[in-house]
Amino acid sequence: MAGGQILPGPEPAYGDHRLNPDLITHVAKSPGREAAVLIPVVDHPAGATVILTTRTRSLRKHSGQIALPGGAVDPTDDSPEAAALREAEEEIALSPALVEPIGRLPRYFTTTGFRITPVIAIVAPRFELTANPVEVEDVFEVPLGFLMDAANHRQESRIFDGITRHYYTMPFGERFIWGVTAGILRTLYERYYA
C-alpha cells in the first residue's frame, strides 16, 4: 500500500466487488484502511460455533448490523492477529489467553475502503463474554455447521445511493447476517468447505 491506495496489480480476489463487478474501479481507487476481524471458532464438545456480535444501534456506521469482532489495525499492533485479538478483547472481553489464531483468509476488500484481514482462531469454550455497550449490543454464537452449509447462503440485493448492490445473507432465526460479515464467512466456506 502506498499513499493510501492499493498498489497497481491484479484485481483483489475477495470483496464486495465479487457480486458487483462494476465496483472494482471504486474499490481500487478508494483510500485503503487496514482492518482485521477475528473469526472465533469455539471448540465446544457438542459442535463448533462462531462468536458474532450485534453492533450498538447508536453507532454512526453499520449500527445494528451483525459483525465479527474486529476493527482498524492500529500503528501499535504488530500484526492483523494482534489487532483482531485486541479488538475482540475490547468489544466482548474475549481473553487472548483463550484464543489460538490458526490462519488467515485473504484480505477482503470493501467499497467503504477497508482491507480486512480475517483471522481464523480456535477459542477454548471456558470464556465469559461481556459486551462493551459503546460498540456491541449483543454477543451470540451460531453453529459453524450452519454457516458452512451453502444451503443457508443467499444472494440478495438492495438499492444504495440509487444503485443496485448485491450481497450474501445467512439468515439465522431472528438474526440477519449479511454484507461484509456474510461475505467473509462465505470466503471461509469457499476456501475450506466447498
N, C-alpha and C positions, 0 to 999 in steps of 0.2 A: 504494500500500500504506500502510495506516495501522494502527498498533498491532499489526503482525504479521499482519493479516488482509487478505484480498482485499477491495478496495472493492466495495460493492454495485454491481450492474450485470449485464450479460449473462453467461450461462454461459461458462466458458472453452472455447475451441474444440478444443484438443488436450490429451490427457492420458489417464491410466489410466481415467477415468470413461467414455470413449467406448465401451469394450466392457463397462462395468459401470455403467449409468446410475444404479443405486441408490447409487453412491458420490458423486454430485455434491454432496450436502449435506455429506458428510465432507470432500471436497476443499475446498469453500468455507469450512468452519469451521476447517480445520487451520492451525496457525501457518505463516505464509509465510516460507520461507527461499529467498533468491535464489541461483541457481547458474547456471553456464554450462558447456557442453561444446563441444568442437571436433569438427566433422565434417571430418577431414583427408583430402581427396581428393588422392591422389598422381597427378601428371601423368606417368605412365610412357609412353614411346613405344609400347609394346605394348598399352596399355589402362589406364584409370584404376583405382585401387584405393582402399580406405578403410582407414586405420590403426585397429585396435581393440586393446584390452588385455584381459588376464585379471587380475582383481583378486586380490591376495595372499590366500591361504586363511586367514591369521591375523587378517584384519581383522574387526572386530566386526559390521559390517553389509555385506551383499551380497558376502561373501567368495566367491572362486572364480567370480564371475559375469563375463561379458564386458561391457565398458563402452567408451564413448568417453572420450578424455582430458578431464578437467574436474573441477570441484568448486565449492565455495562461492565466491560473489563477496565478496571482502574489502573493507573500507572504503577500502583504499588503491588498489583497482582503479578506473580511470577509466571502465570500460565492461565489458559482458559479453565483448567481444572481448579486452580486456586480461586478464580473469580466465581465459578459455579458453586464451589463449597462455601465461600464467604457469603454469597447471596442467599443460599439455602439456609445458612445459619441465621442471617439477618431477618429473612422473611418468615421462616417457620420454626426456628430454633432447632434445626436438624444438626446434631453434633457431628462434626467432621470425623470424630473418632469411630463413628458407626458406619462410615461411608467408605467404600473401596472403589475408586474410579478404575474402570477396566478398559476403556477405549473411547474414541471419539467417532462421531459421524462426520461426514463432510460438512463444511460450513453451509449454512442455509441463508440465502440472500433474500432480503425483504424489500418491498417497494418503498418502505419508510427509511431505508438507508442502513439498516442493521445487517451486519455479517455475523450470524450467530453460530458459535461452535457448540453443538450438543455433546455433552459429556455423559456417557453411559456409566452408571455406577451401581454396585450391589450394596444394599442397605440392610444392616442387621435389624431384625424385627423388634428389638427391645427399646425403641425410641419413644419419647414423649414429645409431641409437637405442640407448639403454641404459635398461633398466627399473630404476626405483627400487624395490628389493625391499621397502621398507616398505609400498608401495602396490600395486605391479604385479608379478605373477608372470611374465607373458609379454606380448610385443608381436607382432602379426602383421597381415597385410594380407589383405583379401577383395576380389575384383573388384567394382567398382561395378556392373557389368552384372548380376552375380548378385544383389546386394542390391536393385537396382531392377527386378527381374523378379517380378511378382506371383505367378507360379507357385511361387516359393520362399518365399512368406509363408503361414504357417499361423496359425489361431486355436486355442489350446489353453486348458485350464483346470486349476486345482488348488484344493484346499480350504486356505484360510489362516484360521486362528482360527475354524474352523467355518463359514466362508462360502466359497462357490464364487466364484472370481475368474477372469476371462477375460483373455487377453493374447496378443500376437503372438509368434511364434517364426520364426526363419530358420535352420534347421539347416544348417551348412556343414561337411561332412566330420565330423571328431571334435568340432567346435565347436558349441555350442548357444547361439545368440544369442536372447535372449528379454527379456521385461519392458520396462522403460523404454528400453533401448538399441534393441530391435526396434521399439518404439512410435515413437521419434524417427526411425529410418530409414524406417519406414512413412510418417510425416509427409512426409519428403523425397520419397518416391515419389509420394504423393498430390498434393503441391504442384507437382511438376515432370515426372513421368513418366506419370501415369495418363491 
